[in-house]
Amino acid sequence: MKDTLFVNIGRLAGILPKGVRKLCGHEMDKVESLDNAWLLVRGGKIDSFGQMPCPNYIASGFQTEDLSGKMLLPAFCDAHTHIVYAGDRRQEFVDKINGLSYEEIAKRGGGILNSADLLHNTSEDDLYEQASQRLEEMMTNGTLSMEIKSGYGLRTEDELKMLRVIRRLKENYPVTIKSTFLGAHAVGREYAGRQQEYVDLVCREMIPAVAAENLADFVDVFCDAGFFTVEQTDRILKTGTEYGLRPKIHANELAVSGGVQVGVKYNAVSVDHLERTTDVEMEVLRNSDTMPLMLPGASFFLGMPYGRAKDYVKAGLPVALASDCNPGSSPSCDMRFVMALGCIKMRLTPQESFNACTINAAAAMGCADIAGSVTIGKKAAFIVTKNVMELGFIPYFHHTPFIDRVIS
């Protein structure tokens, strides 16, 4: 964006000092703000801000935009998405309505494997066009930083195809994107009954190929009941780190799987899902730099338990929230709805939920140095609200339009 001076900001919210990369415990219940403010963007970054009137030496020489009392917020950060996929899985939606569980659909060859079949028969260009539409929807809904996973390929070339699509999205959109290799999302159909051989493929062929093209920031594994064991996960994460990929991990969605422990062992940037965790996992996370990341959209869509977000906050831990946008278990990329679920179903305050969807979500994908708050030096990525002056409006009126526009 052009160098711009924003003036007459009704409330500038989400202010944090330099160096703050996450908020923990009671810190999450506070959102610093400044009323009747100005903010200068220079070189695509936040240069300075303060209370009106704007000093004359700053006001001169810049394009000026008058926000006429509107609220300016840091854009949402979505640290767990699967938006690169082909088609949809509407029939499984009906199956769920008729009583089949996520696990039952997966056991009979559906779920992730259905998405892999569709993706295999979709060209890279078509896949890019479909993903672009979802990304543009995310931007419209106020998300300007996001992590995007592979994992619907389950063959080396198809996993690379997905990651190349993510690279194209990075190149063509003015947003922050982190890419994650998730070849261990499920066992490909060709390896049914030969899971260990599939793990060999991931470690010996897929990860080296991904690294050779520099296609991913992170490596991820679905470490859970019916998917990959702790031992297999350990091997994949170890291999990924040897190739320069920092771990993220799916853990404890379907069972208390041990995934949190192996994630912390390898200094994962986040452990994601956590619908089923105990106090043991909370203590493991307490002594780590790994962000607990919960996905209330999946709980909502699948009728599963919600993560114990409030317990984590009371225990002094940080919590991040993400959409888990995907065709099978959370077909929504609306982080405003995630924020609302954080309040309605997880008992977070609006301030706690907002911080979980901004600064802590940025930490959960390793970009808290450039995103997630109003901080001098960070990228200019904002939501301009309609006539909304309180954060509580956003989750309370959870589907009333509140965004005037986004700035990136």
NORNORGI-V498826 format. One record per residue. N is the residue number from 1. RES is the residue in one small letter. PHI is phi in whole degrees, -180 to 180 (NA if undefined). PSI is psi in degrees with one decimal (* if undefined). OMEGA is omega in radians with two decimals (NA if undefined). Layout:
N:RES:PHI:PSI:OMEGA
N:RES:PHI:PSI:OMEGA
//
This chain:
1:m:NA:159.4:3.12
2:k:-71:155.7:3.01
3:d:-59:125.1:-3.00
4:t:-142:139.5:3.01
5:l:-105:116.9:3.08
6:f:-94:127.8:-3.11
7:v:-124:164.8:3.13
8:n:54:44.3:3.03
9:i:-77:121.8:-3.11
10:g:-61:-46.5:3.05
11:r:-149:125.5:3.05
12:l:-99:111.4:-2.99
13:a:-119:158.7:-3.13
14:g:85:29.8:-3.12
15:i:-80:131.0:3.04
16:l:-137:146.9:3.08
17:p:-72:161.5:3.08
18:k:-58:144.2:3.06
19:g:92:-12.3:3.11
20:v:-83:114.0:-3.06
21:r:-103:-15.3:3.11
22:k:-163:163.1:3.08
23:l:-120:138.4:-3.06
24:c:-122:147.1:2.99
25:g:51:-128.9:-3.06
26:h:-65:-20.4:3.09
27:e:-60:-28.3:-3.07
28:m:-69:-16.2:-3.06
29:d:-90:14.5:3.14
30:k:-130:132.5:3.05
31:v:-124:109.2:-3.13
32:e:-69:139.8:-3.14
33:s:-144:164.7:3.12
34:l:-138:121.4:3.14
35:d:-86:152.3:3.09
36:n:52:65.7:-2.94
37:a:-117:167.0:2.94
38:w:-126:158.4:3.11
39:l:-150:133.9:3.14
40:l:-109:127.5:3.02
41:v:-106:125.5:3.12
42:r:-137:130.3:-3.11
43:g:63:30.0:3.13
44:g:78:5.2:-3.10
45:k:-125:160.6:3.08
46:i:-73:116.7:-3.10
47:d:-91:-44.6:-3.09
48:s:-169:164.3:3.06
49:f:-159:165.4:-3.14
50:g:-178:-169.4:-3.11
51:q:-95:141.9:3.09
52:m:-61:150.9:0.04
53:p:-78:152.3:3.14
54:c:-73:134.7:3.11
55:p:-57:142.3:-3.08
56:n:-60:-35.7:-3.09
57:y:-69:-21.6:3.06
58:i:-88:-38.2:-3.03
59:a:-66:-26.8:-3.07
60:s:-83:138.4:2.98
61:g:90:4.0:3.14
62:f:-122:148.5:2.95
63:q:-60:133.2:-3.06
64:t:-116:136.6:3.03
65:e:-124:127.0:3.13
66:d:-94:115.1:-3.12
67:l:-86:-1.1:2.97
68:s:51:42.8:3.05
69:g:86:4.7:3.13
70:k:-77:161.5:-3.10
71:m:-90:140.5:3.10
72:l:-118:123.0:-3.09
73:l:-124:153.6:2.92
74:p:-64:142.0:3.14
75:a:-65:156.9:3.06
76:f:-65:152.6:3.01
77:c:-120:129.2:-3.11
78:d:-115:105.8:-2.94
79:a:-94:9.9:3.12
80:h:-157:100.7:3.09
81:t:-139:158.3:3.07
82:h:-130:51.5:-2.97
83:i:-79:-9.1:3.06
84:v:-91:97.8:3.09
85:y:-153:165.1:-3.09
86:a:-107:135.7:3.05
87:g:65:-140.2:3.12
88:d:-157:-175.5:3.14
89:r:-132:53.3:-3.09
90:r:-64:-31.8:3.14
91:q:-64:-36.1:3.10
92:e:-68:-28.5:3.03
93:f:-59:-44.5:3.10
94:v:-67:-39.7:3.10
95:d:-58:-41.9:3.12
96:k:-64:-42.3:3.10
97:i:-59:-36.2:-3.12
98:n:-84:5.5:2.95
99:g:111:-4.1:3.13
100:l:-78:140.5:3.11
101:s:-86:166.1:3.07
102:y:-56:-43.9:-3.13
103:e:-65:-40.4:-3.14
104:e:-66:-40.2:3.10
105:i:-63:-41.5:3.13
106:a:-65:-41.3:-3.09
107:k:-65:-29.5:-3.14
108:r:-92:16.0:3.01
109:g:93:11.0:3.13
110:g:-95:-149.5:3.07
111:g:63:-129.6:-3.08
112:i:-56:-37.3:-3.11
113:l:-66:-34.9:3.06
114:n:-63:-42.8:3.11
115:s:-64:-35.3:3.11
116:a:-65:-39.9:3.10
117:d:-62:-45.2:3.13
118:l:-63:-43.0:-3.09
119:l:-67:-37.8:-3.13
120:h:-58:-33.8:-3.08
121:n:-97:14.2:-3.13
122:t:-114:133.2:-3.13
123:s:-71:160.2:3.11
124:e:-61:-39.8:-3.14
125:d:-65:-43.6:3.11
126:d:-65:-39.6:3.12
127:l:-64:-41.0:3.11
128:y:-62:-43.5:-3.12
129:e:-63:-42.1:3.12
130:q:-65:-44.4:-3.13
131:a:-66:-35.2:3.13
132:s:-61:-40.7:3.12
133:q:-62:-39.8:3.13
134:r:-69:-40.5:3.13
135:l:-63:-41.8:3.13
136:e:-65:-34.4:3.04
137:e:-65:-42.3:3.10
138:m:-59:-44.6:-3.14
139:m:-63:-44.1:3.11
140:t:-59:-34.1:-3.13
141:n:-86:6.4:2.99
142:g:99:9.2:3.11
143:t:-99:119.1:-3.10
144:l:-122:4.4:2.99
145:s:-137:132.1:-3.09
146:m:-154:150.6:2.98
147:e:-100:139.9:3.14
148:i:-131:132.9:-3.07
149:k:-105:154.0:2.82
150:s:-84:-155.9:3.07
151:g:115:-5.0:3.02
152:y:-109:18.5:3.07
153:g:-96:-60.1:3.11
154:l:63:8.3:2.91
155:r:-129:151.9:-3.06
156:t:-57:-50.9:-3.09
157:e:-65:-36.4:-3.14
158:d:-73:-34.5:3.03
159:e:-65:-42.3:3.10
160:l:-64:-37.7:3.11
161:k:-59:-45.1:3.13
162:m:-62:-45.2:-3.10
163:l:-68:-31.3:3.05
164:r:-68:-35.1:3.05
165:v:-63:-43.9:3.11
166:i:-61:-40.8:3.10
167:r:-61:-40.4:3.11
168:r:-65:-38.2:3.08
169:l:-62:-41.8:3.10
170:k:-58:-41.2:-3.05
171:e:-74:-26.9:-2.94
172:n:-109:-4.9:-3.11
173:y:-126:144.0:-3.09
174:p:-84:55.7:-3.12
175:v:-133:166.4:3.05
176:t:-94:122.6:-3.12
177:i:-126:130.5:2.97
178:k:-110:138.1:-3.08
179:s:-111:142.3:-3.09
180:t:-129:129.3:3.03
181:f:-85:119.0:-3.11
182:l:-126:51.3:3.08
183:g:-60:-27.5:3.12
184:a:-93:54.6:3.06
185:h:-89:-33.6:3.07
186:a:-165:173.0:3.08
187:v:-90:124.2:-3.14
188:g:-58:152.7:-3.07
189:r:-56:-37.0:-3.09
190:e:-66:-17.3:-3.10
191:y:-111:19.7:3.12
192:a:-56:127.8:-3.11
193:g:81:-0.6:-3.12
194:r:-131:54.8:-3.02
195:q:-61:-39.4:-3.12
196:q:-64:-36.2:3.08
197:e:-65:-35.3:3.10
198:y:-67:-40.1:3.07
199:v:-61:-39.4:3.06
200:d:-58:-43.9:3.14
201:l:-61:-45.4:3.14
202:v:-59:-45.2:-3.04
203:c:-78:-40.6:-3.00
204:r:-90:-24.6:-3.07
205:e:-120:-51.0:-3.02
206:m:-67:-53.2:-3.08
207:i:-60:-47.2:3.08
208:p:-59:-37.5:-3.14
209:a:-68:-41.1:3.10
210:v:-62:-45.6:-3.12
211:a:-66:-36.2:-3.11
212:a:-62:-32.5:3.13
213:e:-98:2.3:3.13
214:n:54:50.5:-3.01
215:l:-96:-10.1:-3.04
216:a:-140:149.0:3.02
217:d:-92:-33.4:-3.01
218:f:-130:160.5:2.97
219:v:-119:139.3:-3.04
220:d:-133:154.5:3.10
221:v:-142:141.5:3.03
222:f:-88:87.7:-3.11
223:c:-93:95.4:-3.06
224:d:-163:170.3:-3.13
225:a:-57:127.5:3.12
226:g:85:-0.7:-3.12
227:f:-122:-106.6:-3.08
228:f:-112:139.9:-3.10
229:t:-78:167.7:3.08
230:v:-60:-41.9:-3.13
231:e:-64:-43.5:3.11
232:q:-66:-40.4:3.10
233:t:-62:-43.8:3.12
234:d:-56:-46.0:-3.12
235:r:-64:-42.8:-3.11
236:i:-67:-43.5:3.13
237:l:-65:-40.7:3.11
238:k:-61:-44.8:3.12
239:t:-63:-44.6:3.13
240:g:-58:-44.3:-3.14
241:t:-65:-33.1:3.10
242:e:-64:-24.3:3.11
243:y:-101:14.1:3.04
244:g:85:13.9:3.13
245:l:-101:121.4:3.11
246:r:-80:139.7:-3.11
247:p:-72:143.7:2.68
248:k:-122:164.6:-3.08
249:i:-155:136.9:2.92
250:h:-79:124.6:-3.09
251:a:-150:140.4:2.94
252:n:62:35.9:2.99
253:e:-82:-45.1:-3.03
254:l:-104:-22.9:-3.11
255:a:-161:165.4:3.00
256:v:-77:97.6:-2.82
257:s:-98:-13.0:-2.97
258:g:88:-0.5:-3.11
259:g:-65:-35.5:3.12
260:v:-61:-44.4:-3.09
261:q:-64:-43.2:-3.13
262:v:-72:-31.9:3.06
263:g:-63:-47.0:3.12
264:v:-64:-37.5:3.12
265:k:-54:-38.5:-3.10
266:y:-101:18.9:3.06
267:n:56:45.3:3.10
268:a:-58:142.5:3.09
269:v:-67:-30.2:3.07
270:s:-156:156.1:2.93
271:v:-118:126.0:-2.87
272:d:-116:145.3:-3.10
273:h:100:-87.5:3.06
274:l:63:28.7:3.06
275:e:-65:-26.1:-3.09
276:r:-130:91.2:3.10
277:t:-135:159.0:-3.14
278:t:-115:178.9:3.09
279:d:-62:-24.9:3.12
280:v:-61:-46.1:3.14
281:e:-64:-37.3:3.12
282:m:-61:-39.9:3.13
283:e:-70:-36.8:3.08
284:v:-61:-42.7:-3.12
285:l:-72:-28.5:-3.10
286:r:-58:-35.3:-3.06
287:n:-100:29.8:-3.07
288:s:-135:172.7:3.01
289:d:-101:10.7:-3.10
290:t:-84:132.2:-3.10
291:m:-87:125.4:2.97
292:p:-72:121.2:-3.07
293:l:-121:119.3:-3.07
294:m:-111:151.0:-2.96
295:l:-125:77.4:-3.05
296:p:-65:-20.7:3.09
297:g:-64:-36.6:3.10
298:a:-69:-40.8:3.08
299:s:-60:-43.3:3.13
300:f:-61:-47.9:-3.02
301:f:-75:-34.5:-3.08
302:l:-97:-6.7:-3.10
303:g:69:31.7:3.13
304:m:-93:168.2:3.02
305:p:-61:152.1:3.03
306:y:-89:149.0:3.09
307:g:-60:154.9:-3.06
308:r:-84:57.2:-3.03
309:a:-59:-45.2:-3.08
310:k:-65:-37.2:3.09
311:d:-63:-38.7:3.11
312:y:-63:-44.7:3.14
313:v:-63:-45.2:3.13
314:k:-61:-29.4:3.13
315:a:-83:2.8:3.10
316:g:87:10.5:-3.11
317:l:-92:159.8:2.98
318:p:-82:158.0:3.03
319:v:-140:137.3:2.98
320:a:-119:154.2:3.08
321:l:-123:148.8:3.11
322:a:-146:169.2:-3.03
323:s:-84:-30.2:-2.97
324:d:57:31.2:-3.07
325:c:-54:118.7:-3.13
326:n:-162:163.3:-3.02
327:p:-78:-10.9:-3.03
328:g:-107:-39.9:-3.01
329:s:-125:-5.9:3.10
330:s:-162:73.0:-3.05
331:p:-81:56.2:3.09
332:s:-149:138.3:3.11
333:c:-114:21.2:-3.04
334:d:-89:101.6:-3.11
335:m:-70:-21.1:3.03
336:r:-64:-40.6:3.09
337:f:-67:-37.7:3.07
338:v:-61:-44.5:3.10
339:m:-60:-41.8:3.13
340:a:-65:-43.4:3.09
341:l:-62:-36.1:3.08
342:g:-57:-38.3:3.12
343:c:-80:-50.4:-2.97
344:i:-72:-41.7:-3.03
345:k:-104:-22.5:-3.07
346:m:-111:-2.1:3.03
347:r:66:25.0:3.02
348:l:-79:148.5:3.00
349:t:-71:161.5:3.06
350:p:-54:-37.0:3.14
351:q:-68:-44.7:3.12
352:e:-62:-43.2:-3.11
353:s:-69:-38.9:3.09
354:f:-62:-46.8:3.12
355:n:-64:-32.4:3.09
356:a:-68:-24.6:-3.11
357:c:-99:0.1:-3.11
358:t:-127:-90.1:-3.02
359:i:-65:-42.1:-3.13
360:n:-73:-32.2:3.05
361:a:-66:-37.8:3.07
362:a:-62:-41.1:3.10
363:a:-63:-33.1:-3.11
364:a:-73:-6.3:3.02
365:m:-130:20.8:2.98
366:g:70:27.9:3.13
367:c:-131:27.7:3.12
368:a:-68:-11.8:3.08
369:d:-77:-16.7:-3.10
370:i:-127:-8.5:-3.02
371:a:-142:167.2:2.95
372:g:97:-4.3:-3.14
373:s:-162:166.9:2.98
374:v:-89:99.6:-3.08
375:t:-141:134.3:3.14
376:i:-58:129.5:3.14
377:g:100:-16.0:3.12
378:k:-81:161.6:3.09
379:k:-61:146.0:3.08
380:a:-81:102.4:-3.14
381:a:-143:102.3:-2.93
382:f:-130:157.4:2.87
383:i:-108:128.0:2.94
384:v:-100:121.1:-3.08
385:t:-86:166.3:2.89
386:k:-72:-156.8:-3.09
387:n:-76:69.5:3.14
388:v:-121:126.3:-3.11
389:m:-120:-1.3:-3.13
390:e:-128:136.1:3.11
391:l:-59:-34.5:-3.09
392:g:-60:-23.7:3.10
393:f:-61:-37.5:-2.96
394:i:-65:-49.7:3.10
395:p:-81:-24.9:-3.11
396:y:-70:-54.6:3.05
397:f:-90:70.5:-2.79
398:h:-72:-7.1:3.02
399:h:-129:9.1:3.03
400:t:-77:125.8:-3.13
401:p:-55:132.2:-3.14
402:f:-128:-8.7:-3.09
403:i:-94:124.3:3.02
404:d:-80:-46.6:3.06
405:r:-168:167.2:3.04
406:v:-114:152.7:-3.12
407:i:-126:124.4:3.09
408:s:-147:*:NA
//
